[in-house]
Amino acid sequence: MKHSYTLFLNFVSFVRNPNYPDYLTITDKKKLIDVGLYIAVFAFIASELSWYLVKFAEKLKWYNPLIEIDNGQRVLILVVSAVAIAPFIEEAMFRFPLGLVRGKSCFKWVYYLSAVLFGWAHIFTYAFDSSHYFFVPLITLPQTFAGFILGYVRMIYGFWYGVLLHAVYNALCLFWIYIIDFNL
């Protein structure tokens, strides 16, 4: 429990003042445990809690109900795309550039921008209407928060650990929605 608390404090410290630290010099096994277990569970719980805010605002009728776009994908295609393909593509688009600006004065702003753009890009998951315009930051809060965590993991553990976390996070979300059938 103490280790997860330390990881949380390190993440909060990084978000408050993003810098460009060297990758951690810990074993791959330890990195896998940190990213695949502790940070993945933290990311999932934090995103799910922020999803309550999104649904609460919807229940208050601040905007029209969110309707996920159904592409008619079969379950196997959905799982493969969400757990294998999307994590690699999205990490390459949104987090790979962080390594290119490591050590530059613009790093902090690129980190913040990558997290926000990652979150906001997920608005296209829903049938978007004019009532949603003003609330894009709230509607995409869970994904934006995940973007901050994924950027942290990319900079502290490395690109492939970010891809791993993204895959585990998406798998947890699919499991939560389709297997447990939990929907607010």
C-alpha positions as CSV (number, residue, x, y, z in Angstrom):
1,M,0.0,0.0,0.0
2,K,2.9,2.3,0.8
3,H,4.4,1.8,-2.7
4,S,1.1,2.7,-4.4
5,Y,0.9,5.9,-2.3
6,T,4.4,6.8,-3.3
7,L,3.6,6.2,-7.0
8,F,0.5,8.5,-6.6
9,L,2.6,11.2,-5.0
10,N,5.2,11.0,-7.7
11,F,2.5,11.3,-10.3
12,V,0.9,14.3,-8.7
13,S,4.3,16.0,-8.3
14,F,5.0,15.3,-12.0
15,V,1.7,16.8,-13.2
16,R,2.2,19.9,-11.1
17,N,5.6,20.4,-12.6
18,P,6.3,18.2,-15.6
19,N,10.0,17.8,-16.2
20,Y,12.0,15.5,-18.3
21,P,13.6,13.0,-15.9
22,D,15.7,10.1,-17.0
23,Y,13.9,6.8,-17.2
24,L,13.7,5.0,-13.9
25,T,16.6,2.6,-13.4
26,I,14.6,-0.3,-12.0
27,T,14.1,-3.8,-13.3
28,D,11.7,-4.5,-16.1
29,K,9.8,-6.8,-13.7
30,K,9.3,-3.9,-11.2
31,K,8.3,-1.6,-14.1
32,L,5.7,-4.2,-15.3
33,I,4.3,-4.5,-11.8
34,D,4.2,-0.7,-11.3
35,V,2.6,0.0,-14.7
36,G,0.6,-3.1,-15.2
37,L,-0.9,-3.3,-11.7
38,Y,-0.6,-0.2,-9.5
39,I,-0.8,2.5,-12.1
40,A,-3.4,0.7,-14.3
41,V,-5.7,0.2,-11.3
42,F,-5.2,3.8,-10.2
43,A,-5.9,5.1,-13.7
44,F,-9.0,3.0,-14.0
45,I,-10.4,3.9,-10.6
46,A,-9.7,7.6,-11.1
47,S,-11.2,7.7,-14.6
48,E,-14.3,5.8,-13.4
49,L,-14.8,8.3,-10.5
50,S,-14.5,11.2,-13.0
51,W,-17.1,9.4,-15.2
52,Y,-19.5,9.9,-12.3
53,L,-19.2,13.6,-12.7
54,V,-19.9,13.3,-16.4
55,K,-23.0,11.3,-15.8
56,F,-24.1,13.5,-12.9
57,A,-24.0,16.6,-15.2
58,E,-26.0,14.6,-17.8
59,K,-28.6,13.7,-15.2
60,L,-28.8,17.4,-14.3
61,K,-29.6,17.9,-18.0
62,W,-26.7,20.3,-18.6
63,Y,-26.4,18.6,-22.0
64,N,-28.2,16.0,-24.0
65,P,-27.5,12.4,-23.1
66,L,-24.3,10.9,-24.4
67,I,-24.9,8.2,-26.9
68,E,-21.9,6.1,-27.9
69,I,-21.4,5.6,-31.6
70,D,-21.9,1.9,-32.4
71,N,-20.0,0.9,-35.5
72,G,-21.6,-2.5,-35.4
73,Q,-18.2,-4.0,-34.6
74,R,-18.1,-7.6,-33.5
75,V,-16.7,-8.2,-30.1
76,L,-13.5,-9.7,-31.3
77,I,-12.8,-6.7,-33.6
78,L,-13.7,-4.3,-30.7
79,V,-11.3,-6.1,-28.3
80,V,-8.5,-6.3,-30.8
81,S,-8.8,-2.6,-31.8
82,A,-9.2,-1.3,-28.3
83,V,-6.6,-3.5,-26.6
84,A,-4.0,-3.9,-29.4
85,I,-4.3,-1.4,-32.2
86,A,-5.6,1.8,-30.6
87,P,-3.1,1.9,-27.7
88,F,-0.1,1.8,-30.1
89,I,-1.6,4.3,-32.6
90,E,-2.8,6.7,-29.9
91,E,0.5,6.5,-27.9
92,A,2.5,7.1,-31.1
93,M,0.3,10.2,-31.9
94,F,-0.1,11.7,-28.5
95,R,2.9,10.5,-26.3
96,F,5.8,9.7,-28.6
97,P,6.4,13.4,-29.3
98,L,7.0,13.9,-25.6
99,G,10.3,12.1,-26.0
100,L,11.3,14.4,-28.9
101,V,10.9,17.5,-26.7
102,R,12.5,15.9,-23.6
103,G,15.0,18.5,-22.2
104,K,13.5,21.4,-24.1
105,S,11.8,24.4,-22.4
106,C,8.5,23.6,-24.2
107,F,8.2,20.2,-22.6
108,K,5.7,21.2,-19.9
109,W,3.3,22.6,-22.5
110,V,3.6,19.7,-24.9
111,Y,2.9,17.4,-22.0
112,Y,-0.3,19.3,-21.0
113,L,-1.4,19.7,-24.6
114,S,-0.9,16.0,-25.4
115,A,-3.1,15.1,-22.4
116,V,-5.9,17.5,-23.3
117,L,-5.9,16.7,-27.0
118,F,-5.9,13.0,-26.2
119,G,-9.0,13.5,-24.0
120,W,-10.8,15.8,-26.4
121,A,-10.2,13.5,-29.3
122,H,-12.4,11.0,-27.5
123,I,-15.5,13.3,-27.9
124,F,-15.9,11.6,-31.3
125,T,-16.8,8.4,-29.4
126,Y,-20.2,9.9,-28.9
127,A,-23.0,11.2,-31.2
128,F,-22.0,14.8,-30.8
129,D,-24.6,17.6,-30.8
130,S,-24.5,21.4,-30.1
131,S,-25.4,20.9,-26.4
132,H,-22.1,19.2,-25.9
133,Y,-19.8,22.0,-27.2
134,F,-19.4,23.9,-23.9
135,F,-19.0,20.6,-22.0
136,V,-16.3,18.9,-24.0
137,P,-13.8,19.3,-21.2
138,L,-16.2,17.7,-18.7
139,I,-17.4,15.0,-21.1
140,T,-13.8,14.0,-21.9
141,L,-12.5,14.3,-18.3
142,P,-11.9,10.6,-17.8
143,Q,-9.9,10.4,-21.0
144,T,-8.0,13.6,-20.3
145,F,-7.1,12.3,-16.9
146,A,-5.9,9.1,-18.5
147,G,-3.9,11.2,-20.9
148,F,-2.0,12.8,-18.0
149,I,-1.3,9.3,-16.5
150,L,-0.2,7.9,-19.8
151,G,2.1,10.9,-20.4
152,Y,3.6,10.4,-17.0
153,V,4.2,6.7,-17.6
154,R,5.7,7.4,-21.1
155,M,8.2,9.8,-19.5
156,I,9.1,7.9,-16.4
157,Y,9.0,4.3,-17.7
158,G,9.2,4.6,-21.5
159,F,7.1,4.5,-24.6
160,W,6.3,0.8,-24.5
161,Y,5.1,0.9,-20.9
162,G,2.7,3.6,-22.0
163,V,1.4,1.4,-24.7
164,L,1.1,-1.5,-22.1
165,L,-0.8,0.7,-19.7
166,H,-3.1,2.0,-22.4
167,A,-3.9,-1.6,-23.4
168,V,-4.5,-2.8,-19.8
169,Y,-6.6,0.3,-19.1
170,N,-8.8,-0.3,-22.3
171,A,-9.1,-4.0,-21.3
172,L,-10.3,-3.1,-17.8
173,C,-12.8,-0.7,-19.3
174,L,-14.2,-3.3,-21.7
175,F,-14.3,-5.8,-18.9
176,W,-16.1,-3.4,-16.7
177,I,-18.7,-2.4,-19.3
178,Y,-19.3,-5.7,-21.2
179,I,-18.5,-8.5,-18.7
180,I,-19.6,-7.0,-15.5
181,D,-22.3,-5.0,-17.4
182,F,-21.8,-2.0,-15.2
183,N,-23.3,1.1,-16.8
184,L,-24.4,4.2,-14.9
